[in-house]
Amino acid sequence: MGFYFFHAPKPRQFNYIPRYFDPAKEALEKKKAEMGLDSKLSEAEKRRIRIRRGFGYSPEEMQEKKKFGFNGMRHIVLLSLIAFITYFIFGTPVIENFIEMFLSLGK
């Protein structure tokens, strides 16, 4: 058992590994993985890309399809509601009956 009178503990090591994000490089890696070429993506990322490709849509196409589906349905509902209100106002005598009733109350 040794005694150390002047023992200075070593400082903790700081291992900083700078990481840079290059969107063009990431897109290139994904395209390589889609085509089955060598890429630096992990196996999980490659599997995700293969599954998405199996559905026949790229991620961008899937986002566009989701966006259009929601907005398209909303537009259809709004247009049908406007058409129904327009028909109700101009195609039925309900408004005329309401006006006659309102005028008869004032007499």
Secondary structure, DSSP 8 states (H G I E B T S, - for coil): ----SS----------------HHHHHHHHHHHHHT------HHHHHHHHHHHHTT--HHHHHHHHHHHHHHHHHHHHHHHHHHHHHHHHHSTHHHHHHHHHHHHT-
